Amino acid sequence: MAWNAVLALEAEPPAVFGRTYVEHLVALAEGAVMDADDPHPIPLAVREAARTLLEDPAAGPGAVVQILTPRRDRRVGDAAETILAEAYARLIRRRADVEVNADPHP
């Protein structure tokens, strides 16, 4: 999941985000923060998207094969896209921070 890229930027990723896809989604759904000084809390749309993915029956264990429908696929796809967009925004902000703070004469 794209959130791994966000966590990989940290010297020590916050433990609250766990290591697995599901742990990442749970932390996002709960609005976990990267650190106490993070000026960008997890947006409500991202928290709701994470909940959507966690609640999707296809994400859980089961012996029943889920029947896909265009409406369900779109809802789940939109949720994943929302989380990807937030991860991308955080990566771009981090890159900009690095470039602004870079020593021009290394």
Secondary structure, 3 states (H helix, E strand, C coil): CCHHHHHHCCCCCCHHHCCCHHHHHHHHHCCCCCCCCCCCCCCHHHHHHHHHHHHCHHHCCCCCCCCCCHHHHHHHHHHHHHHHHHHHHHHHHHHHHHHHHCCCCC
